[in-house]
Amino acid sequence: MKAVSKADKQARTLWLSQYKALKAKEENYRRDLAHHFINNPRLSDMKDFFNEIQCTEGLQRQKQLEERKECLEDIQDISKRVSSLKKLTAERSGTMQNDHSGEEQQEEFLSRIQSVMERIEKQCIVFKQTRRQMLQTLNTEEKILMKEIKSFEGLIDDPDWLKEKEEPECIFTNPEKMKAVKQYIEQRENLRVPMEVIDYDNYVAENGGLTGGWDAEDHTLFVKLKSKYQDPQIFISKAVEEIKTHSIIEIQEHEEFYKNLIILQNQKKAAIQRWKEEKKKKKDEQIEIEEQDKVKLLEREEEERQREAKRQKELTKIKLQTWKIEKERLEKEKQELEERAKQEKLNKQKEEERRNREITRMQLESYKQLKEMKQKEKQKSLVEELSKKTRPPSPAELARVREREEQLLKRAQERKLKRDQEAKEKEERLSKLKEKVKVEVESDADRLLKPTQAQFNREVEIREYMAQPKDEGSGRRPISFDVRTISHKTIPSWRK
């Protein structure tokens, strides 16, 4: 078994200091909370509750002190065993150096040392497990306590909570407010371990585990023989014959250990069964209490609902009267506004009619004046036209008109002859071309959509031209803007 290192000691010391600090903090919280609630006149009914909590906390502190003493005793026991083991090994090593005895004694001594070390190691493991379980329990209780403190702080910080009410409620008569307290007490009750279980675990830890410090095979053989032979003398004789590694004294001691283990195990099972029955009974009682609380709550809600309905009825009546008065006032104001608006509308209509009559009169006068002016101008123009028509044309005017008509007729005849001559020349050129060129080509529909060779050559020229570097100073335009490079999709004359 390894010795306790300095780091383990420091970790243990740190854990104990943290544990003490947390417990002190918890005590301060509880003291302040109890002082606040007890001194508050609104919470005088909770004094008994906090007295009960203080009593339970005193019992818990006493239990913690007992557990701490047991822990220290376990640590001292382990340290004593380790020191005795060191002394035994030192003495035995000195005697072995002086006396060179047989190998059997050495093997027996080593086996004894190994069994003692295994017992110490198992005891340390059990001790660590129990401490770990206790730490987990304390952490759980701390979390529950912090939640309860936060809920109480929120309740205290509520400004409306301490105001006077029509019917002041007690926290013990309100199931909703007592629910958190009951849950906390129930959780603490569930975390309590029966003493029979603790006695069983301590007995197993003190005596080298479930096998009593023996090897697992030897213990199994021991149990088998114990169940087979009920007579103690026959059992002892058979055990001495079968189990060669242990003497008769060790077998008798192991038998005593096994009897006590069976007794404690039965007590543990009975305690667990009683704990389950008590838990079930408490749960049934809790369910019955909750049902009664629900019935009371429903009755209280029904009474509150009736009071609220009555109050709402009175408020509705008052609101209805107020609404009627307000409606009459609004209708009166509305009628006054409508009459005022109607009178203003009539006044506006009269003013608009007067303005329209004035505008119509002015327009009529201006129209009469304009009409008289137009009639005068028309009469004047008629007089001038009549004077022109009555005068006969002169011979010079007649000659000029006749000459102009002859020129127009001559130009029209010349244009017609020119068009006829051009059409005749075009037909002659086409006939000559058809006689010179004789094309025998098969009809190919796909060829109509392909570019001609000339167009293909022009595209090659354009690409070559565009590949050349541009001369900015020359001011030339790209070849793509030249009229000759534009593709005209027309049908050649020889294809027609």
VENCORKA-V324200 format. One record per pair of residues at least 12 apart in sequence whose ideal C-beta (glycine too) atoms are under 10 Angstrom apart, sorted by the first residue. I is the first residue (numbers start at 1). J is the second residue. Records with the same first field share a line. If there is no record, write none. Layout:
I: J + J
//
This chain:
1: 78 + 81 + 82 + 85 + 116 + 117 + 118 + 119 + 120 + 121 + 123 + 124
2: 117 + 121 + 124
3: 82 + 86
4: 75 + 78 + 79 + 82 + 124
12: 75 + 131
15: 131 + 135
16: 68 + 71
19: 64 + 68 + 134 + 135 + 138
22: 138 + 139 + 142 + 145
23: 61 + 64 + 138 + 142
25: 142 + 145
26: 57 + 138 + 141 + 142 + 145 + 146 + 149
27: 57 + 61
29: 145 + 146 + 148 + 149 + 152 + 153
30: 50 + 53 + 54 + 57 + 145 + 149
31: 54
32: 149
33: 50 + 53 + 148 + 149 + 152 + 153 + 156
34: 46 + 47 + 49 + 50 + 51 + 53 + 54 + 57
35: 50
36: 152 + 156
37: 49 + 50 + 152 + 155 + 156 + 171
38: 50 + 51
40: 156 + 162
41: 162
42: 161 + 162 + 163 + 164 + 165 + 168
43: 156 + 162 + 170 + 171
44: 170
45: 168 + 169 + 170 + 171 + 172 + 173
46: 170 + 171 + 172 + 181
48: 172
49: 171 + 172 + 178 + 181
52: 185
53: 181 + 184 + 185
56: 185 + 188
60: 141 + 188 + 192
63: 192
64: 134 + 138
67: 130 + 131 + 134 + 198
70: 127 + 130 + 198 + 202
71: 127 + 130 + 131 + 134
74: 123 + 124 + 126 + 127 + 130 + 131 + 202 + 205 + 206
75: 124 + 127
77: 120 + 123 + 127 + 205 + 206
78: 119 + 120 + 121 + 123 + 124 + 127
79: 120
81: 116 + 117 + 119 + 120 + 123
82: 116 + 117 + 120 + 124
84: 116
85: 112 + 113 + 116 + 117 + 119 + 120
88: 109 + 112 + 113 + 116
89: 109 + 110 + 113 + 116 + 117
92: 105 + 106 + 109 + 110 + 112 + 113
93: 109
95: 109
96: 109
108: 245
111: 215 + 245
115: 208 + 213 + 214 + 215
116: 208 + 213
118: 208 + 209 + 211 + 213 + 214 + 215
119: 205 + 206 + 207 + 208 + 209 + 212 + 213
120: 208
121: 208 + 209
122: 204 + 205 + 207 + 208 + 209 + 210 + 211 + 213
123: 204 + 205 + 206 + 207 + 208 + 209
124: 205
125: 205 + 209
126: 201 + 202 + 204 + 205 + 206 + 209
127: 205
129: 201 + 205
130: 193 + 198 + 201 + 202 + 205
133: 193 + 201
134: 193
136: 191
137: 188 + 191 + 192 + 193
138: 191
140: 187 + 188 + 191
141: 184 + 187 + 188 + 191
144: 180 + 183 + 184 + 187 + 188 + 191
145: 184 + 188
147: 180 + 183 + 184
148: 180 + 181 + 183 + 184
151: 177 + 180 + 181
152: 180
155: 171 + 177
166: 307
167: 300 + 304
169: 300
173: 293 + 296 + 300
174: 293 + 296 + 297 + 300
175: 289 + 290 + 292 + 293 + 294 + 296 + 297
176: 293 + 297
178: 289 + 293
179: 290 + 293
182: 286 + 289 + 290
186: 279 + 282 + 283 + 286
189: 275 + 278 + 279 + 282
190: 275 + 279 + 282
192: 275
193: 271 + 272 + 275
194: 267 + 268 + 270 + 271 + 272 + 274 + 275 + 278
195: 267 + 268 + 271
196: 264 + 265 + 266 + 267 + 268 + 269 + 270 + 271 + 272 + 274 + 275
197: 264 + 267 + 268 + 269 + 271 + 272 + 275
198: 268 + 271
199: 264 + 267 + 268 + 271
200: 260 + 261 + 263 + 264 + 265 + 266 + 267 + 268 + 269 + 271
201: 264 + 268
202: 264
203: 257 + 260 + 261 + 263 + 264 + 265 + 268
204: 257 + 261 + 264 + 265
207: 253 + 254 + 257 + 258 + 260 + 261
208: 257
210: 261 + 265
211: 223 + 254 + 257 + 258 + 261
212: 250 + 253 + 254 + 255 + 256 + 257 + 258 + 260 + 261
213: 250 + 253 + 254 + 257
214: 243 + 245 + 246 + 250 + 251 + 254 + 257
215: 243 + 245 + 246
217: 243 + 245
218: 239 + 242 + 243 + 244 + 245 + 246 + 250 + 251 + 254
219: 243 + 254 + 258
221: 239 + 242 + 243
222: 235 + 239 + 242 + 243 + 246 + 251 + 254 + 255 + 258
223: 258
224: 242
225: 238 + 239 + 241 + 242 + 243 + 251
226: 238 + 239 + 254 + 255 + 258 + 259 + 262
232: 252 + 255
235: 251 + 255
236: 248 + 251 + 252 + 255
239: 251 + 252 + 254 + 255
430: 493 + 496
433: 493 + 494
434: 493 + 494
437: 493 + 494
439: 494 + 495
441: 494 + 495
447: 495
448: 491 + 495
451: 487 + 489
452: 487 + 492
454: 487 + 492
455: 485 + 487 + 488 + 489
458: 479 + 482 + 484 + 485 + 486 + 487
459: 485 + 487
461: 479 + 485
462: 478 + 479 + 480 + 482 + 485
463: 479
464: 479
465: 478 + 479 + 480 + 482 + 485
466: 478 + 479 + 480
//
